[in-house]
Amino acid sequence: MTTTGQPRTILGPDSVSVISQLDRFRDALHAIYVDLENEIAALAPRCDLSGRCCRFLEYDHTLFLSAPEAALLVNDAGPAARPLDDGATCPWQDHQGLCQARHARPIGCRVYFCDPAYQGHAPLLTEKYLGRLKVLVAALDLPWLYAPLHNHLRDLAPILSIPDATTSTK
């Protein structure tokens, strides 16, 4: 835990191990993502391109991800489309509501669809693929540190190029 009572995420003693293992982790994680994408495709959920998946506060959900997924997201996603806020939105959602980190998005994003006919599948897929991710993280001896996206991003703020909308410059 940090001095503010928030769970520790990426930075600190574990950050070097996460970063040094990114290439090995990336290849293995992408294999997991391919299997997940194939299962989702077989279910054929409808995506309305509404952007609800990235508007956490408005639609009452929180994106959780592991520290290695967060490190890979930050490394591979490219520049953020909006400033980092207090957890209300994803910084990679552009002003048209589209994801600018699609290829690097974590499991929590990949399983989210607004299609009511799909809703019962999301928790099952999440548990199945988080289980595989945990095995991978353990095999590479990486920290799990499952936390909300914004906790990870705040810890990574010193090395990110995402403007922070929650801090003022007085």
Secondary structure, 3 states (H helix, E strand, C coil): CCCCCCCCCCCCCCHHHHHHCHHHHHHHHHHHHHHHHHHHHHHCCCCCCCCHHHCCCCCCCCCEECHHHHHHHHHHCCCCCCCECCCCCCCCECCCCCECCHHHCCHHHHCCCCCHHHCCHHHHHHHHHHHHHHHHHHHCCCCCCCEEHHHHHHHHHHHCCCCECCCCCC
